[in-house]
């Protein structure tokens, strides 16, 4: 595993704010030469500290994306139920992240919607129909801190 130092953390912070920074701009921001910065980014990618880059896309007909954190409890935690649930989650682009959890809930999802009405549709048409779902607990994010 790659040991992340102060400069790596500065690179990661800058890329979290703007994943489209050019290497030159990133190097200037963190105080490295472009070649040293590029090497560090490549090492972070190779060691899967940086696992990819993404675009945050607004939902249809809206300029704003609302994030909903959804906690899902399943009827059972058998391998078959978990596999069916995960396979179905992958089919829905509104579900941006999905984590198998320890604790009271089985899964934590990050869902992006255009607003409360759009989330109602996602809840009725998608979340409620996922295989093995016993309970759905949802919270709208107020704002992003990071």
Secondary structure, DSSP 8 states (H G I E B T S, - for coil): -----HHHHHHHHHHHH-TT--HHHHHHHHT--HHHHHHHHHHHHHTTSS---------TT-S--EEEEEEEEES---HHHHHHHHHHHTT-TTEEEEEE-SSS-SEEEEEEESSHHHHHHHHHHTGGGSTTEEEEEEEE------
